[in-house]
Amino acid sequence: MKTGFVILLMTTTILSTSWGNYDLPSKPPCRPGFSESFYTVFVSRDILQGQSILKDTVVSSGSVKFDSCREDEAVGFESSDPSFKVRKDGSIYAERDVSSLLEPMQFMVTARSSPDMPVWETTIKLALAGYSPPPPTAPTARIAEGERPAPDTQPQTSVITFPRTRLMGSSGLRRQKRDWVIPPINVPENSRGPFPQMLVSIRSDQDRQIQIRYSITGVGADQPPNEVFSIDPVAGKMFVTKPLDREERSSYHLRAHAVDMNGNKVENPIDLYIYVIDMNDNRPEFRNQVYNGSVDEGSKPGSYVMKVTAHDADDDTTGNGMVRYRILSQSPHSPIPNMFTINSETGDIITVAAGLDREKVSQYTIIIQATDMEGNLNFGLSNTATAIISVTDVNDNPPELTARTFSGEVPENRVNIVVANLTVIDRDQPHTPNWNAVYRIVSGDPSGHFTIRTDPVTNDGMVTVVKPVDYEMNRAFMLTVVVSNQAHLASGIQSSLQSTAGVTISVVDINEPPFFPSNPKLVRFEEGVPAGTTLTTFSANDPDRFMQQIVRYSKLSDPANWLSINTTNGQIITMAMLNRESIFVKNNIYEATFLAADNGSPPASGTGTLQIYLIDVNDNAPELLPKEAQICERISAHGINITAADADVDPNVGPFIFELPAFPSSVRRNWTISRLNGDYAQLNLRIQYLESGVYDVPVIVSDSGNPPLSNRSVIKVKVCPCDENGDCTTVGAVAAAGLGTGAIIAILICIIILLTMVLLFVVWMKRREKERQTKQLLIDPEDDVRDNILKYDEEGGGEEDQDYDLSQLQQPESLDHIISKPPGVRRVDERPVVPESQYPIRPVVPHPGDIGDFISEGLRAADNDPTAPPYDSLLVFDYEGSGSTAGSVSSLNSSSTGDQDYDYLNDWGPRFKKLADMYGGGDDD
């Protein structure tokens, strides 16, 4: 008799005897996915098309429930079986008639909330109503009603038997009773093994009677990727064979089978769900390695610059995939090293300080770090990218027209034709807002018949008809045109006289179009007018009074897309809330252009401009300025002057009210605010002395609007010691920055020691150089009469490397020419005129017996050589080369006859005085 599978889980398993018979734990954090990983539905054998099979009949819920943890996102469901579909509310119905359902079946349902979210899946099992397999025979395969397994803190083997009986009713779907709940198997990714690693043990109750063979099927077993999981066919132990990667696949759905030795099915297959637990194994990756952004010079703090984005492949619902940003470095550091900051969550980069100057620094390079684990540097993984921020130029050269007058002509009732071409010169950088010309007609066209468009290539102004002209009303137009740039002129730069010119336009008589009697039309409304408000009726008149023509209206220009116009009566209705602080509002005026056209043949049309003057309301709270300041640590008359900035205008700005908050109490105990005037106040110390450091002082500033708006701002105050002039001292500024007096003294001592060591080293080098220069090269001749070898501390290449005439060292053959010289210095180092002795040449391949003869001949030649030295020396017989141009000093012979006159040695200086005394034969002899 069949009794069912048994699963042996080698972990602590939670058992349940019924769906409503266990305690609910506390609500866990939201985890996206299906409420159940397995749904069982009891249906009849015949299912009609459109019949709901999973509605108010599901165990634990009335439909397939999926939670994306995001309330504003829609969830899409898909069924793996084309016979069944899933509605948006999670109810499952039959797409077509399904008849003769003979045995239970199952299919998968997948859900996805957005394209960038992972796909989640669950299993729907359809069981026949009235289908009841025989109950299990093994009494240990089930848990009696009302019983629970005893808790055990140690890992235990849980025996799980598949359900064999179900309670049936007329509704078809009933809750399962007294069944084991097979929990999913959780496997962490990137496990180090050892592999194969056992996950679960499966066995059938009939393995005691017959031999069972187990197998598993599904993705990861017998479907790609194959052999990720394996099972011992005899013992039923299932293993994972290699590390899993959640980023490749987050879950596996396997089916376990049990057959006998003949291949006959012993048990119905069971479903096994393996979930891969995410690990932090992926660094955040920036979409770009280099980001480029720009910001105008002179931008205020808080100006948006750019946005960087990094993506982490790990689960973004856990800390593994939650990325935070920060700035590591900024280059260059001018004017301060932290000109920019980044939103840690969104990656938006904004300015935090004033002082951007393109003429000084045209580009900044910022290194940005993205770290997962919500920015935890100890546990998170990080990556970096580079942001290059360019500082753009401002407009300091006004455009100039090339002529004072221009002319053209226009046909009546014609629009969108160019009637004159205006040329302009601008010395700013081409094709930038500082160079692009914007032409305006300031006079001569009160009805708005003309507009001037700018050629994007040549920057010329093309005078264009936008509203038909009436020949009967105006035969010519004298326009005054002013040219400017897209960007406003820099502060202090005035417009040029050549920025204005006259344009004469002649009108050619043709049919007349409709026209707006008030063009431009000005209306006044408070800002914040909601959508759907009727502002005014902007209608046009048709001059062709004798023709029954219908005029239709449309919107031609609406920069902010705030307005709509009724096509039949010209009624202007708002489509969005009007905001005076919008960039499209100039001088509190918002302009929109509309078109009126009749149904004549050919139809004619005209344009009109609507100007909306927006009255300011108090919708912007004031901001405290400055953000940072410094003050002396002792109370003085020199306080910190503070003010506020408000985006509104009078009367919703100053005078401002500055207050210190009541909490924390230390603020009012240490600080005080005194009013200077309507826009300024002074922050000062209340106590006599405050320790040096940086303090965050909160200040509440309120404007004068009705009702007034308030803002709590924080000013960073550096408290430091001051000199007699009330300025922070250098030591005090360092101490205020965080260094104590002891640290400052230690730094100064180290600097003094370093300078002393450098000075001693320089003195030692000077002394050594002086000793080297004063060192005697020779021993005093008065103290030593011996021949000496002088060492000059240099190495040369020999005689051939010296630019000396060594032939002068030779002894002359005769001293007659020296004796006959006039008195003075005499030399005996002349080269003799006798020929030099020739040494024998060694044969190339000498015979061993000839070596003695060769040496004897060389010795004989050396003895007879007058140039040889008078002492034993080494004779070189195999010298190769040109030889020395100087002969040998051995030819200097000593004379023992005593007839040589050495008195001239007295004339050679003190170094030869000893020789003169020895050989001169003076009175001492």
Long-range contacts (C-beta under 8 A, 24 or more apart in sequence): 1-134, 1-137, 2-133, 2-134, 2-136, 2-164, 2-206, 2-266, 2-267, 3-136, 3-137, 3-138, 3-141, 3-161, 3-164, 3-204, 3-205, 3-206, 4-136, 4-141, 4-161, 4-162, 4-163, 4-164, 4-204, 4-205, 4-267, 5-160, 5-161, 5-162, 5-202, 5-203, 5-204, 5-205, 5-256, 5-258, 5-267, 5-268, 5-270, 6-141, 6-159, 6-160, 6-161, 6-202, 6-203, 6-204, 6-205, 7-158, 7-159, 7-160, 7-180, 7-182, 7-200, 7-201, 7-202, 7-270, 8-157, 8-158, 8-159, 8-200, 8-201, 8-202, 8-203, 8-236, 9-157, 9-158, 9-160, 9-183, 9-185, 9-200, 9-201, 10-155, 10-157, 10-198, 10-199, 10-200, 10-201, 11-155, 12-152, 12-153, 12-154, 12-155, 12-156, 13-156, 13-158, 13-160, 13-183, 14-181, 14-183, 15-143, 15-148, 15-149, 15-158, 15-180, 15-181, 16-179, 16-180, 16-181, 17-143, 17-144, 17-145, 17-146, 17-147, 17-148, 17-177, 17-178, 18-145, 18-175, 18-177, 18-178, 19-59, 19-60, 19-175, 19-176, 21-146, 22-148, 30-67, 30-69, 30-317, 31-67, 31-69, 31-317, 32-66, 32-67, 32-68, 32-69, 32-113, 32-117, 32-120, 32-317, 33-66, 33-67, 33-120, 34-64, 34-65, 34-66, 34-109, 34-111, 34-120, 34-121, 34-122, 35-60, 35-61, 35-65, 35-66, 35-67, 36-60, 36-61, 36-65, 36-122, 37-122, 37-123, 37-184, 37-273, 38-122, 38-123, 38-125, 38-182, 38-271, 38-273, 39-64, 39-122, 39-123, 39-124, 39-125, 40-125, 40-127, 40-176, 41-92, 41-124, 41-125, 41-126, 41-127, 41-173, 42-127, 42-128, 42-129, 42-166, 42-168, 42-172, 42-173, 42-174, 43-101, 43-126, 43-127, 43-128, 43-129, 43-172, 43-173, 44-101, 44-128, 44-129, 44-172, 45-99, 45-100, 45-101, 45-102, 45-128, 45-129, 46-97, 46-98, 46-99, 46-100, 46-101, 47-94, 47-97, 47-98, 47-99, 47-101, 48-94, 48-97, 49-94, 49-95, 49-96, 49-97, 50-93, 50-94, 51-93, 51-94, 52-91, 52-92, 52-93, 53-84, 53-92, 53-93, 53-94, 53-126, 54-90, 54-91, 54-92, 54-124, 55-91, 55-92, 57-171, 57-172, 57-173, 58-173, 59-173, 59-175, 59-176, 63-89, 63-90, 63-91, 63-92, 64-90, 64-91, 64-92, 64-109, 64-122, 64-124, 65-90, 66-90, 66-111, 66-113, 66-120, 68-113, 68-117, 69-317, 70-113, 73-113, 73-114, 74-113, 75-111, 75-112, 75-113, 76-111, 76-112, 76-113, 77-109, 77-110, 77-111, 78-109, 78-110, 78-111, 79-107, 79-108, 79-109, 79-124, 80-107, 80-108, 80-109, 80-110, 81-105, 81-107, 84-124, 92-124, 101-126, 101-128, 102-128, 103-128, 103-131, 104-128, 104-131, 106-271, 108-253, 118-250, 121-251, 121-253, 123-253, 123-271, 127-166, 129-168, 129-172, 130-168, 131-166, 132-164, 132-165, 132-166, 132-168, 133-164, 133-165, 134-164, 135-164, 135-165, 136-161, 136-164, 136-205, 137-205, 138-205, 141-205, 142-178, 142-179, 142-180, 143-178, 143-180, 144-178, 145-177, 145-178, 157-201, 161-205, 162-267, 162-268, 162-270, 182-270, 182-271, 182-272, 184-273, 184-274, 184-275, 185-272, 185-273, 185-274, 185-275, 186-274, 186-275, 186-277, 187-240, 187-244, 187-274, 187-275, 187-276, 187-277, 188-244, 188-276, 188-277, 188-279, 189-243, 189-244, 189-245, 189-246, 189-247, 189-276, 189-277, 189-278, 189-279, 189-281, 190-243, 190-244, 190-245, 190-279, 190-281, 191-240, 191-243, 191-244, 192-243, 193-243, 195-239, 195-240, 195-241, 195-242, 195-243, 196-230, 196-239, 196-240, 196-241, 197-239, 197-240, 198-237, 198-238, 198-239, 199-229, 199-238, 199-239, 199-240, 199-274, 200-237, 200-238, 200-272, 201-235, 201-236, 201-237, 201-238, 202-231, 202-236, 202-237, 202-238, 202-256, 202-258, 202-270, 203-235, 203-236, 204-236, 204-258, 204-266, 204-267, 206-266, 206-267, 210-260, 210-261, 210-266, 211-260, 211-261, 212-236, 212-258, 212-259, 212-260, 212-266, 213-258, 213-259, 213-260, 213-261, 214-256, 214-257, 214-258, 215-256, 215-257, 215-259, 216-254, 216-255, 216-256, 216-257, 216-272, 217-254, 217-255, 217-257, 217-269, 218-252, 218-253, 218-254, 218-255, 219-249, 219-252, 219-253, 219-254, 220-249, 220-252, 220-254, 220-274, 221-254, 225-249, 228-252, 229-254, 229-274, 231-256, 238-272, 240-274, 244-276, 245-276, 246-276, 246-277, 246-278, 246-279, 246-314, 246-315, 247-282, 247-313, 247-314, 249-276, 250-275, 250-276, 250-278, 251-275, 251-276, 252-276, 278-314, 278-315, 278-318, 278-320, 278-321, 279-314, 279-320, 280-314, 280-319, 280-320, 280-372, 280-373, 280-379, 280-380, 280-381, 281-314, 282-312, 282-313, 282-314, 282-320, 282-372, 282-381, 283-312, 283-372, 283-381, 283-382, 283-383, 284-310, 284-311, 284-312, 284-323, 284-370, 284-371, 284-372, 284-381, 284-382, 284-383, 285-310, 285-311, 285-312, 285-313, 285-383, 286-310, 286-368, 286-370, 286-383, 286-385, 287-311, 288-385, 289-385, 289-386, 290-385, 290-386, 290-387, 290-388, 291-368, 291-385, 291-386, 291-387, 291-388, 292-387, 292-388, 292-390, 293-349, 293-387, 293-388, 293-389, 293-390, 294-389, 294-390, 294-391, 294-392, 295-351, 295-356, 295-389, 295-390, 295-391, 295-392, 296-356, 296-391, 296-392, 296-394, 297-356, 297-357, 297-358, 297-359, 297-391, 297-392, 297-393, 297-394, 298-354, 298-356, 298-357, 298-394, 299-351, 299-354, 299-356, 300-351, 300-354, 301-351, 301-352, 301-353, 301-354, 301-627, 302-350, 302-351, 302-352, 303-350, 303-351, 304-348, 304-349, 304-350, 305-340, 305-349, 305-350, 305-351, 305-389, 306-348, 306-349, 306-387, 306-389, 307-346, 307-347, 307-348, 307-349, 308-342, 308-347, 308-349, 308-368, 308-370, 308-385, 308-387, 309-347, 310-347, 310-370, 310-383, 310-385, 312-372, 314-372, 319-372, 319-373, 319-374, 319-376, 319-380, 320-372, 320-373, 321-372, 322-372, 322-373, 322-374, 323-370, 323-371, 323-372, 323-375, 324-370, 324-371, 324-372, 324-374, 324-375, 325-368, 325-369, 325-370, 325-371, 325-375, 326-368, 326-369, 326-371, 326-375, 327-366, 327-367, 327-368, 327-369, 328-367, 328-368, 328-369, 328-384, 329-366, 329-367, 330-364, 330-365, 330-366, 330-367, 331-364, 331-365, 331-366, 332-361, 332-364, 334-360, 334-361, 335-360, 339-364, 340-364, 340-366, 340-389, 342-368, 344-375, 349-387, 349-389, 356-391, 357-391, 358-391, 358-392, 358-393, 358-394, 361-391, 362-390, 362-391, 363-388, 363-389, 363-390, 363-391, 364-388, 364-389, 364-391, 365-389, 392-432, 393-428, 393-429, 393-432, 393-434, 394-434, 394-487, 394-490, 395-428, 395-433, 395-434, 395-485, 395-487, 395-488, 395-489, 395-490, 395-493, 396-428, 396-434, 396-489, 396-490, 396-493, 397-426, 397-427, 397-428, 397-434, 397-493, 398-426, 398-484, 398-485, 398-489, 398-493, 398-494, 398-495, 398-496, 398-499, 399-424, 399-425, 399-426, 399-437, 399-459, 399-483, 399-484, 399-485, 399-496, 399-499, 400-424, 400-425, 400-426, 400-483, 400-496, 400-498, 400-499, 401-481, 401-483, 401-498, 401-499, 401-500, 401-501, 403-501, 404-501, 404-502, 405-501, 405-502, 405-503, 405-504, 406-463, 406-481, 406-501, 406-502, 406-503, 406-504, 407-503, 407-504, 407-505, 407-506, 408-463, 408-503, 408-504, 408-505, 408-506, 409-505, 409-506, 409-507, 409-508, 410-465, 410-469, 410-505, 410-506, 410-507, 410-508, 411-507, 411-508, 411-510, 412-468, 412-469, 412-470, 412-471, 412-507, 412-508, 412-509, 412-510, 412-511, 412-512, 413-468, 413-469, 413-510, 413-511, 413-512, 413-513, 413-604, 414-465, 414-468, 414-510, 415-465, 415-466, 415-467, 415-468, 415-513, 415-605, 415-606, 415-607, 416-464, 416-465, 416-466, 417-464, 417-465, 418-462, 418-463, 418-464, 419-450, 419-463, 419-464, 419-465, 419-505, 420-462, 420-463, 420-503, 420-505, 421-460, 421-461, 421-462, 421-463, 422-452, 422-460, 422-461, 422-462, 422-463, 422-481, 422-483, 422-501, 422-503, 423-458, 423-460, 423-461, 424-459, 424-460, 424-461, 424-483, 426-459, 426-485, 428-485, 430-459, 431-456, 432-487, 433-485, 433-486, 433-487, 434-485, 434-486, 434-487, 435-459, 435-485, 436-485, 436-486, 437-461, 437-483, 437-484, 437-485, 438-483, 438-484, 438-485, 438-486, 439-463, 439-481, 439-482, 439-483, 440-481, 440-482, 440-483, 440-484, 441-479, 441-480, 441-481, 442-480, 442-481, 442-482, 442-500, 443-479, 443-480, 444-477, 444-478, 444-479, 444-480, 444-503, 445-477, 445-479, 446-519, 447-515, 447-516, 447-519, 448-516, 448-519, 448-520, 448-593, 448-607, 448-608, 448-609, 449-477, 450-477, 450-479, 450-505, 452-481, 463-503, 463-505, 466-556, 466-593, 466-607, 467-513, 467-515, 467-516, 467-519, 467-606, 467-607, 467-608, 468-512, 468-513, 468-514, 468-515, 468-604, 468-605, 468-606, 469-507, 470-512, 470-513, 470-515, 470-543, 471-507, 471-508, 471-509, 471-510, 471-512, 472-512, 472-543, 473-543, 474-507, 475-506, 475-507, 476-504, 476-505, 476-506, 476-507, 477-503, 477-504, 477-505, 477-507, 478-502, 478-503, 478-504, 479-503, 479-504, 479-505, 511-544, 511-600, 511-602, 511-604, 512-543, 512-544, 512-604, 513-543, 513-597, 513-598, 513-604, 513-605, 513-606, 514-540, 514-541, 514-542, 514-543, 514-551, 514-596, 514-597, 514-598, 514-604, 514-605, 514-606, 515-540, 515-541, 515-543, 515-596, 515-606, 516-540, 516-541, 516-594, 516-596, 516-606, 516-607, 516-608, 517-541, 518-608, 519-607, 519-608, 519-609, 520-591, 520-608, 520-609, 520-610, 520-611, 521-608, 521-609, 521-610, 521-611, 522-589, 522-611, 522-612, 522-613, 523-610, 523-611, 523-612, 523-613, 524-612, 524-613, 524-615, 525-578, 525-612, 525-613, 525-614, 525-615, 526-614, 526-615, 526-616, 526-617, 527-578, 527-579, 527-580, 527-581, 527-614, 527-615, 527-616, 527-617, 527-619, 528-577, 528-578, 528-579, 528-617, 528-619, 529-574, 529-577, 529-578, 530-574, 530-577, 531-574, 531-575, 531-576, 531-577, 532-573, 532-574, 533-573, 533-574, 534-571, 534-572, 534-573, 535-563, 535-572, 535-573, 535-574, 535-610, 535-612, 536-571, 536-572, 536-610, 537-569, 537-570, 537-571, 537-572, 538-565, 538-570, 538-571, 538-572, 538-594, 538-608, 538-610, 539-569, 539-570, 539-596, 540-570, 540-596, 540-606, 540-608, 542-598, 544-598, 544-600, 547-600, 549-598, 549-599, 549-600, 550-598, 550-599, 551-596, 551-597, 551-598, 552-596, 552-597, 552-598, 552-599, 553-594, 553-595, 553-596, 554-594, 554-595, 554-597, 555-592, 555-593, 555-594, 555-595, 556-593, 556-594, 556-595, 556-607, 557-591, 557-592, 557-593, 558-592, 558-593, 559-584, 559-590, 559-591, 559-592, 560-584, 560-590, 562-590, 562-592, 563-592, 563-610, 565-594, 570-594, 570-596, 572-610, 578-612, 578-614, 579-614, 580-614, 580-615, 580-616, 580-617, 581-620, 581-647, 585-614, 588-613, 588-614, 588-615, 588-616, 588-649, 589-613, 589-614, 590-614, 616-648, 616-649, 616-652, 617-648, 617-652, 617-705, 618-648, 618-652, 618-703, 618-705, 618-706, 618-707, 618-708, 618-709, 619-648, 619-709, 620-646, 620-647, 620-648, 620-652, 620-709, 621-646, 621-703, 621-709, 621-710, 621-711, 622-646, 622-653, 622-656, 622-701, 622-702, 622-703, 622-709, 622-711, 623-701, 623-711, 623-713, 624-699, 624-701, 624-711, 624-713, 624-715, 626-715, 627-713, 627-715, 627-716, 628-715, 628-716, 628-717, 628-718, 629-683, 629-715, 629-716, 629-717, 629-718, 630-717, 630-718, 630-719, 630-720, 630-728, 630-736, 631-683, 631-684, 631-685, 631-717, 631-718, 631-719, 631-720, 632-719, 632-720, 632-721, 632-722, 632-726, 632-728, 633-689, 633-690, 633-691, 633-692, 633-719, 633-720, 633-721, 633-722, 633-732, 634-685, 634-688, 634-689, 634-722, 635-684, 635-685, 635-686, 635-687, 635-688, 635-689, 636-684, 636-722, 636-726, 638-726, 639-674, 639-682, 639-683, 639-684, 640-682, 640-683, 640-684, 640-715, 640-717, 641-676, 641-680, 641-681, 641-682, 642-673, 642-680, 642-681, 642-682, 642-683, 642-699, 642-715, 643-679, 643-680, 643-681, 644-679, 644-701, 644-703, 646-703, 648-703, 648-705, 651-704, 651-705, 651-706, 652-703, 652-704, 652-705, 652-706, 653-703, 653-704, 653-705, 654-678, 654-679, 654-703, 654-704, 655-679, 655-704, 656-681, 656-701, 656-702, 656-703, 656-704, 657-701, 657-702, 657-708, 658-699, 658-700, 658-701, 659-699, 659-700, 659-701, 659-702, 660-697, 660-698, 660-699, 660-700, 661-698, 661-699, 661-700, 661-712, 667-697, 667-698, 670-695, 671-697, 673-699, 683-715, 683-717, 690-719, 691-719, 692-719, 692-720, 692-721, 692-732, 692-735, 692-736, 693-718, 693-719, 693-736, 693-738, 694-718, 694-719, 694-736, 694-737, 695-719, 778-911, 781-910, 781-911, 781-913, 781-914, 782-914, 785-914, 785-918, 798-884, 799-884, 799-885, 799-886, 800-884, 800-885, 806-884, 806-885, 806-886, 806-887, 807-831, 807-885, 807-886, 807-887, 809-886, 809-887, 809-889, 809-892, 810-867, 810-887, 810-889, 810-891, 810-892, 811-891, 811-892, 811-893, 815-900, 819-901, 823-907, 824-907, 825-904, 825-907, 825-908, 826-904, 826-907, 831-887, 832-866, 832-867, 832-891, 834-866, 836-865, 836-867, 836-887, 837-861, 837-862, 837-864, 837-865, 837-866, 837-867, 837-868, 839-875, 839-877, 840-877, 842-877, 842-878, 865-890, 866-890, 866-891, 866-893, 867-891, 870-894
